[in-house]
Amino acid sequence: MKISTLPRIGAPMLTLCASTFLVLAYNGSFWKTFFSATGGIRLGNLPVYAGAFVALVLLFNAVLTLVNFRFVIKPVLMALFLGASAASYFMSRYGVAIDASMVQNVVETDSREAQELLSWQMLQTVTLLGILPSLLVWRLPLRFLPVRRDLLLKLGTVVLSLLAIAGLLILLFKTLAPAVREHRELRFLLTPTNMFQATHGYLKRKWATPAVIAPLGTDAGRGIKWAVPGRRTVTILVVGETARAMNFSLNGYGRQTNPHLSAQAGLVNFRDVGSCGTATAVSVPCVFSNLGRDGYTADKASSREGLLDVLQHAGFDVLWRDNNSGCKGACDRVRYEDVSQPRPGDPSCGPEECYDERLLESLRQMIRDAKRDMVIVLHQKGSHGPEYWKRYPAGSGRFGPVCQTNELEECTRESIMNAYDNTILYTDLVLSRTIDLLRAAAIEDGVDTGMLYFSDHGESLGEHNMYLHGAPYIISPAEQRQVPMMMWLSDGFRQRFHIDHSCLAARAAQPFSHDNVFHTVLGMLNVSTAVYNPKLDVIHPCTRGN
């Protein structure tokens, strides 16, 4: 029978069926976590499962009833099905959760990163759970009641639904309360409510951003240690991407992923460092602010100047070089170069993107020609997934076989790890070459040089059935929060600023976080300003003459 020949159904029946479909079809991740939170699947829990299911159906139905009007309900349901199908795909495939930060990642990602997440399986899921139900709703003939009777029915439906939900919650409170309290991630997994909460949170931040940027550290100046005639300084801050600390052999990883850095004399590797967030859109603006993770919000960070502004106030020539998707506001008021676009025949680029060695192109000459003290930020493509094998030049990987599809569920854990470890191996090479460049500038050009490297966040590679990053911080695993950080200073740099290398090396095992970066950079460059906090400066206890 053709859809067009089906008898009309009442509009209230459509919302009830749609609500049931929403709870069943798009919430596999939610139910899996819910079953675990209530003690696992067992016969004695069937009343809890049934009660929770009915309560959610009634809740969704009550909300949809409020928009169940002619010319409104069909577009609403179609949009819900399409959005929920995409959200459920990413949650089930990668183990991600939907919150405001995830929405920010989607909005602020570039086209190349977005393309890496597209796959035939995603198309199949969206077609089956999004497009086909939407077409059915669009073609389905509906019957609406007269206005007065319709409004009364809507009112009764909403009131009775809420009363029934309240009754179910009271009956199941003893089981539901601890499950929800101890598993706060459930609210990020319930689709489509997670989409609305996340979008609302993102838009609230976005619209709250003021037009006026508050100044920060305008009193910044140079300390007495700058009195070295004829010698400039160049400090490079390397912002890594998606590199997790546990896959660095410098941190005890079983594979040798840091053969070059382990041979670099004078390198100090900090082994216990926590990130400010689990996604670039949060961690990068946070680490360059003086807010710290506890005080950070996107609107606060975007409404005030940050570390790079303070350095400019102190007289530094500041440059941000980017091989990623931008600086997320951290470099809005400094010189900016995008080196991510491939050029024909360029050996430092692949067919679709450039490798991180591109960040070092002509850098030595730039340092030689500089007239002022410089701070250069290099923003890496690093280990960004899911297409890890594209992050390093073909043939340069040591570990194999590697996963070469963005559908990670089609790959073995070993092949995913191999591809990821090859990205760390390549980052090791890029950082070592950065140090070599700075060492040569110190010896041949008489420049005092230093490098500080830290990653923005880590990555999940299948642990706890999670992939990629961006999990809400409160439920994020250590794989997404523990990041590498290391420092290299030339002999002249350490002598100029009276930094005790052995003292610094002795502090390498202490716990630090992104909160320390802002103050450590100011401290290592002996910048005097009221916004500097020596207690958060990693170097401060190891400098003489404080």
C-alpha positions in Angstrom: 0.0 0.0 0.0 1.4 3.4 -0.9 1.9 5.9 1.8 -0.4 8.4 0.1 -3.3 5.9 0.3 -2.9 5.3 4.1 -5.7 6.6 6.3 -5.0 9.8 8.2 -3.8 9.4 11.7 -4.4 11.8 14.6 -1.6 14.3 15.2 -1.3 13.2 18.9 -0.6 9.6 17.7 2.3 10.9 15.5 4.0 12.6 18.5 3.6 9.5 20.7 5.1 7.3 18.0 7.9 9.7 17.3 8.7 10.0 21.0 8.9 6.2 21.2 11.1 6.1 18.1 13.4 8.8 19.6 13.9 6.9 22.8 14.5 3.5 21.1 16.4 4.4 17.9 18.9 7.0 18.9 19.9 6.2 22.5 22.0 3.1 22.4 24.9 4.9 24.2 22.4 6.2 26.9 20.8 2.8 27.5 24.2 1.0 27.7 25.4 3.4 30.3 22.1 3.4 32.1 22.1 -0.4 32.4 25.7 -0.3 33.8 24.7 2.5 36.2 21.8 0.5 37.7 23.9 -2.6 38.3 23.9 -4.4 35.0 21.2 -6.2 33.0 19.2 -8.5 35.3 15.7 -9.7 35.7 15.1 -7.8 39.0 15.8 -4.5 37.2 13.1 -4.9 34.5 10.7 -2.5 36.4 13.4 0.1 36.5 14.1 -0.2 32.8 10.4 -0.2 31.9 9.7 2.8 34.1 12.7 4.8 32.8 11.6 4.0 29.2 8.0 5.1 29.8 9.1 8.2 31.6 11.3 9.3 28.7 8.6 8.6 26.1 6.1 10.6 28.2 8.7 13.5 28.6 9.5 13.6 24.9 5.8 13.4 24.0 4.9 16.2 26.4 7.5 18.5 24.8 6.5 17.6 21.2 2.8 18.1 22.1 3.6 21.8 22.7 4.7 22.2 19.0 2.2 19.8 17.5 0.5 22.2 15.1 -0.2 22.1 11.4 2.8 23.2 9.3 5.0 23.0 12.5 5.2 19.4 13.7 6.5 17.8 10.5 9.5 20.1 10.1 10.3 19.8 13.8 10.3 16.0 13.7 12.3 15.9 10.5 15.0 18.1 12.0 15.0 16.0 15.1 15.5 12.7 13.2 18.3 14.1 11.0 20.2 15.7 13.9 19.6 12.7 16.3 20.8 10.2 13.7 24.1 12.1 13.2 24.6 12.5 17.0 23.8 8.9 17.7 26.3 7.8 15.0 29.2 9.7 16.6 28.3 8.6 20.1 28.1 5.0 19.2 31.1 4.9 16.9 33.5 7.0 18.9 32.1 6.9 22.4 31.8 10.7 22.5 29.3 12.7 24.4 27.4 15.8 23.3 28.0 19.0 25.3 28.6 22.7 24.6 32.3 22.1 24.0 31.5 19.5 21.4 29.1 21.9 19.6 31.9 24.5 19.7 34.3 21.9 18.1 31.8 21.3 15.3 31.2 24.9 14.6 34.8 26.0 14.7 36.4 23.0 12.9 37.7 23.6 9.4 36.4 21.7 6.3 39.4 19.3 6.1 38.9 18.2 9.7 35.2 17.8 9.2 35.7 15.7 6.1 37.8 13.2 8.1 34.7 12.4 10.2 32.5 11.6 7.1 32.2 7.9 6.1 29.9 5.6 4.3 28.7 4.1 7.6 27.7 7.6 8.7 25.8 8.1 5.5 24.1 4.7 6.0 23.1 5.6 9.6 21.8 9.0 8.7 19.9 7.6 5.7 18.3 4.8 7.8 17.6 6.7 11.0 17.3 10.3 9.6 16.3 10.6 6.0 13.9 7.6 5.7 11.9 8.5 8.9 11.8 12.1 7.8 10.4 11.1 4.4 7.8 9.0 6.1 6.7 11.9 8.3 6.6 14.2 5.4 4.3 12.0 3.4 2.1 10.8 6.3 -1.4 12.3 6.2 -2.4 13.8 9.5 -5.8 14.6 11.1 -6.0 17.7 13.4 -8.9 18.4 15.8 -10.7 21.7 15.9 -8.7 24.4 17.6 -10.5 24.5 21.0 -10.7 20.7 21.4 -7.0 20.5 20.2 -5.8 22.9 22.8 -7.7 21.1 25.6 -6.3 17.8 24.5 -2.8 19.3 24.5 -3.2 20.7 27.9 -4.5 17.4 29.3 -1.7 15.4 27.6 1.1 17.6 29.0 -0.4 17.7 32.6 -1.1 13.9 32.7 2.3 13.1 31.2 4.1 15.2 33.9 2.0 13.7 36.7 2.8 10.2 35.4 6.5 11.0 35.1 6.5 12.4 38.7 4.8 9.2 39.9 7.3 6.9 38.2 10.2 8.9 39.6 8.9 8.6 43.1 8.4 4.8 42.7 11.9 4.4 41.2 13.7 7.1 43.2 15.7 4.6 45.3 17.4 3.1 42.2 17.4 6.1 39.9 18.8 8.8 42.3 22.2 7.2 42.9 22.5 6.1 39.3 22.0 9.6 38.0 24.1 11.2 40.7 27.0 8.9 40.2 26.8 8.9 36.4 26.4 12.5 35.4 27.4 11.6 31.8 23.9 10.3 31.3 22.7 13.8 30.6 25.3 14.1 27.8 24.1 10.9 26.2 20.3 11.3 26.1 19.4 12.2 22.6 18.0 14.6 21.5 17.9 16.6 24.8 21.7 16.6 24.8 21.7 18.4 21.4 19.5 21.2 22.7 21.4 21.6 26.0 24.7 21.7 24.2 23.5 24.1 21.5 21.9 26.4 24.1 25.2 26.4 26.2 27.3 27.2 23.1 25.0 30.0 21.9 24.7 31.5 25.4 28.5 31.7 25.5 28.7 33.0 22.0 26.1 35.7 22.4 27.5 36.7 25.8 30.9 37.7 24.3 31.3 41.5 24.7 32.6 43.7 22.0 35.2 45.4 24.2 38.4 43.5 25.1 39.6 44.2 28.6 43.4 44.9 28.7 45.7 42.6 30.6 49.2 43.2 31.8 49.7 46.6 30.3 52.3 47.2 33.0 54.5 44.5 31.7 58.2 45.3 31.4 61.6 43.6 31.3 63.5 42.7 34.5 67.1 43.6 35.2 68.3 40.3 33.7 67.6 41.8 30.2 70.7 44.0 30.5 72.8 42.0 28.0 73.9 44.4 25.2 73.8 43.0 21.7 72.1 39.7 22.4 68.5 39.1 21.4 66.2 36.3 22.6 64.0 34.0 20.6 61.5 31.8 22.4 59.4 29.2 20.6 56.2 27.9 22.1 55.0 24.7 20.3 51.4 24.0 20.8 50.9 20.3 20.1 47.6 18.7 18.9 46.0 15.6 20.4 49.3 14.2 21.8 48.7 12.2 24.9 51.5 11.8 27.4 51.3 8.1 27.9 52.5 7.4 24.3 55.7 9.3 24.8 58.7 7.0 25.5 60.1 9.9 27.5 57.2 9.2 29.9 57.9 5.5 30.1 55.9 4.2 27.1 57.1 0.8 26.1 57.7 1.7 22.4 60.5 4.1 21.4 58.5 7.0 20.1 61.1 9.7 21.1 64.4 8.6 19.7 65.4 12.1 18.7 64.3 14.0 21.8 65.8 11.4 24.1 69.2 12.3 22.5 68.8 16.1 23.0 71.0 17.4 25.7 69.4 19.9 28.1 65.8 18.8 27.5 63.6 18.8 30.5 60.5 16.6 30.2 57.6 17.1 32.6 55.9 13.8 33.1 52.7 14.7 35.0 50.8 17.5 33.2 47.0 17.9 33.0 45.2 19.8 30.3 42.7 22.6 30.7 40.2 20.9 28.4 39.7 17.9 26.2 39.3 19.8 22.9 41.3 22.5 21.1 38.5 25.0 21.2 38.7 25.0 25.0 42.3 24.2 25.8 44.0 26.7 23.5 42.2 29.8 24.7 42.4 28.5 28.2 46.1 27.9 28.3 46.9 31.3 26.8 44.7 33.0 29.4 45.5 33.6 33.1 42.1 32.2 34.2 43.2 28.6 35.0 40.9 25.7 34.4 38.7 26.4 37.4 38.2 30.0 36.4 38.0 29.5 32.7 34.9 30.2 30.6 34.8 30.9 26.9 33.2 34.3 27.4 35.7 35.4 30.0 38.7 34.3 27.9 37.3 36.1 24.8 36.6 39.3 26.7 40.1 39.9 27.9 43.7 39.9 26.5 45.9 36.9 27.1 49.5 35.8 27.3 50.5 37.0 23.8 49.1 40.4 24.5 51.1 40.7 27.7 54.2 39.8 25.8 53.5 42.4 23.3 53.0 45.0 26.1 56.5 44.0 27.3 58.0 44.8 23.9 58.3 41.4 22.2 57.7 40.7 18.5 55.0 38.0 18.7 54.2 35.7 15.8 51.7 32.8 15.6 52.4 30.2 12.9 49.5 27.8 12.3 49.3 24.4 10.7 45.9 23.7 12.3 42.5 25.2 12.3 43.3 28.6 13.9 44.2 29.8 17.3 40.6 30.0 18.7 41.0 33.7 19.7 44.4 33.3 21.4 46.3 35.2 18.7 43.7 37.7 17.6 45.9 40.7 18.2 49.3 39.4 17.1 50.9 38.7 13.8 49.5 35.5 12.2 50.7 33.1 9.5 48.7 30.2 8.1 51.1 27.6 6.7 48.6 24.8 6.3 47.7 25.2 2.7 49.5 22.7 0.4 51.6 23.9 -2.5 52.3 21.8 -5.6 55.6 20.0 -5.4 56.2 21.1 -1.8 57.9 18.1 0.0 56.6 19.3 3.4 53.0 18.8 2.3 50.8 15.9 1.3 48.0 16.1 -1.3 45.5 17.4 1.2 47.5 19.1 4.0 50.9 20.1 5.1 53.1 18.2 7.7 54.3 20.0 10.8 57.8 20.4 9.3 56.2 23.2 7.3 56.1 25.3 10.5 60.0 25.4 10.5 60.2 26.7 6.9 62.4 29.8 6.7 62.2 30.1 10.5 66.0 30.3 10.8 66.3 33.2 8.4 63.4 34.9 10.2 65.3 34.6 13.5 68.5 35.9 11.9 66.7 39.0 10.4 64.7 39.9 13.5 65.4 43.3 15.0 63.7 42.6 18.3 63.3 39.9 20.9 60.8 37.3 19.5 58.2 34.9 20.8 57.0 32.5 18.1 54.1 30.1 18.5 54.0 27.0 16.3 50.6 25.4 16.3 50.9 21.8 15.1 48.5 19.5 13.3 50.1 16.9 15.5 48.1 13.7 16.1 44.7 14.9 15.1 42.4 12.0 14.3 40.7 9.9 13.1 42.9 9.9 10.0 46.2 9.5 11.9 48.1 8.1 9.0 47.8 11.5 7.2 49.7 13.4 9.9 53.1 12.2 8.9 55.0 11.7 5.5 54.4 8.4 3.8 57.2 6.0 4.5 58.3 7.7 7.7 56.3 5.6 10.1 58.1 2.9 12.1 55.1 1.0 13.4 52.7 -1.1 11.3 50.4 -2.2 10.0 48.4 1.1 10.3 44.7 1.8 10.2 44.0 3.8 7.0 40.3 4.6 7.3 38.4 7.1 9.4 35.9 4.3 10.4 38.0 3.2 13.4 35.6 0.5 14.3 36.8 -1.3 11.1 40.4 -1.4 12.3 42.1 -3.4 15.0 43.2 -1.7 18.2 46.8 -2.5 17.2 46.6 -0.8 13.8 45.0 2.3 15.3 47.8 2.5 17.9 50.4 2.0 15.3 49.2 4.9 13.2 48.9 7.1 16.3 52.4 6.2 17.6 53.7 7.1 14.2 52.3 10.6 14.7 54.1 10.9 18.0 57.3 9.6 16.3 56.9 12.4 13.7 56.2 15.0 16.4 59.4 13.8 18.1 61.3 14.6 14.9 59.7 18.0 14.4 60.5 19.1 18.0 64.1 17.8 17.8 64.6 19.8 14.6 63.1 22.9 16.3 65.7 22.5 19.1 68.5 22.0 16.5 67.4 25.2 14.8 67.4 27.1 18.1 70.8 25.6 19.1 72.3 26.7 15.7 70.9 30.2 16.2 72.4 30.4 19.6 75.9 29.3 18.5 76.1 30.9 15.1 74.0 34.1 15.5 74.5 34.8 19.2 70.8 34.6 20.0 69.6 33.3 23.4 67.0 30.7 22.6 64.4 28.5 24.3 61.5 26.2 23.5 58.4 25.2 25.5 56.2 22.4 24.1 52.9 21.3 25.4 49.9 19.5 23.8 46.4 21.0 24.0 44.7 17.7 25.0 45.1 13.9 24.7 43.2 11.3 22.8 41.2 8.1 23.4 42.2 5.1 21.2 39.5 2.7 22.2 40.0 2.6 25.9 36.7 2.3 27.7 35.2 2.1 24.2 36.0 5.7 23.6 37.7 7.2 20.6 39.0 10.7 19.7 38.6 13.5 22.3 36.2 16.2 23.4 34.5 14.3 26.3 33.0 16.5 29.0 35.9 17.1 31.4 34.0 15.8 34.4 33.7 12.4 32.8 36.8 12.4 30.5 39.4 9.6 30.9 43.0 10.3 31.7 43.9 9.5 28.1 42.2 12.8 27.1 43.6 14.9 30.0 47.2 13.9 30.5 49.5 15.7 28.0 53.2 16.0 27.3 55.2 19.1 28.2 58.9 19.7 27.8 61.4 22.6 27.8 64.7 23.2 26.2 66.9 26.3 26.9 70.2 27.3 25.4 73.2 27.8 27.6 73.0 31.6 26.9 69.3 31.7 27.8 69.9 29.9 31.1 72.8 32.1 32.0 71.0 35.3 31.1 68.0 34.5 33.3 69.9 32.6 36.0 68.0 29.4 35.5 69.4 26.3 37.3 69.0 23.4 34.9 69.6 20.7 37.5 66.9 22.2 39.8 64.5 22.3 36.9 65.2 18.7 36.0 64.5 17.7 39.6 61.0 19.2 39.3 60.2 17.3 36.2 58.2 14.6 38.0 56.0 17.0 40.0 52.4 17.4 38.9 51.7 20.5 36.8 48.9 21.6 34.4 48.1 24.1 31.7 47.5 26.6 34.5 51.3 26.8 34.9 52.0 27.8 31.2 50.9 31.5 31.4 53.1 32.2 34.4 56.0 30.0 33.4 56.4 31.8 30.1 56.4 35.2 31.8 58.8 33.8 34.4 61.3 32.3 31.9 61.4 35.6 30.1 61.7 37.7 33.3 58.7 39.7 32.5 57.6 41.9 35.4 53.8 42.4 35.6 51.1 42.4 38.3 49.3 39.5 36.5 52.3 37.2 37.0 52.0 34.6 39.8 55.4 33.1 40.8 53.6 30.3 42.6 52.4 29.0 39.3 55.7 29.5 37.5 57.5 26.2 37.0 60.9 27.9 36.7 60.6 30.4 39.6 62.1 28.1 42.3 65.0 27.4 40.0 66.1 31.0 39.3 68.7 32.9 41.3 68.2 36.5 42.3 64.4 36.5 42.9 
